[in-house]
Amino acid sequence: MGKPYRVIEVSDSKHYRQLATLFREYERDLGFELTFQNFRDELDKLPQMYGPPYGKAYLLEDHQGTFFGCVAVRKLEAEVGEIKRMYLKPGWRRLGYGKVLMELAMEAVRALGYQKVRLDTLDTMTSAIAIYKKAGFYEIPQYRENPFENAVFMEKRVRGE
């Protein structure tokens, strides 16, 4: 029968709109505004931030046409990418889709040629942190502004894996 979902690499305006919708759901799910990350500006510039030549974004869609997950990769600095907005709608969590999103993100990181990849999260996001650690991420000192004391910063070397 195949997979119960399909992966869409975001490349057209329809899918960028859907990505923006899921990003906004992600922000609501966090329970606070992402103004410290210039989130509104990010939403206006999704193709520039998460499109070629330095970024990629993916959506997960079920067979009924419901978009239920996303992840994006962008350039942080020379040879360093950043994973952003890994998100699953609540009904889709703990079903293995977080691992699927992480695999897609790492595939993008490699395809884009980054030597390292970073991310930030909160220590309360224990399931996500478990996925990151299983994928080989380790904690590092703060690399970006984040006003939360419980922020966790992680990195993974990509070359030589």
Stockholm file with secondary structure:
# STOCKHOLM 1.0

chainA/1-161         MGKPYRVIEVSDSKHYRQLATLFREYERDLGFELTFQNFRDELDKLPQMYGPPYGKAYLLEDHQGTFFGCVAVRKLEAEVGEIKRMYLKPGWRRLGYGKVLMELAMEAVRALGYQKVRLDTLDTMTSAIAIYKKAGFYEIPQYRENPFENAVFMEKRVRGE
#=GR chainA/1-161 SS CCCSEEEEECCSHHHHHHHHHHHHHHHHHHTSCCGGGTHHHHHHTHHHHHSTTTCEEEEEEETTSCEEEEEEEEEEETTEEEEEEEEECGGGTTSSHHHHHHHHHHHHHHHTTCSEEEEEEETTCHHHHHHHHHTTCEECCCCSCCCCTTEEEEEEECTTC
#=GC SS_cons         CCCSEEEEECCSHHHHHHHHHHHHHHHHHHTSCCGGGTHHHHHHTHHHHHSTTTCEEEEEEETTSCEEEEEEEEEEETTEEEEEEEEECGGGTTSSHHHHHHHHHHHHHHHTTCSEEEEEEETTCHHHHHHHHHTTCEECCCCSCCCCTTEEEEEEECTTC
//
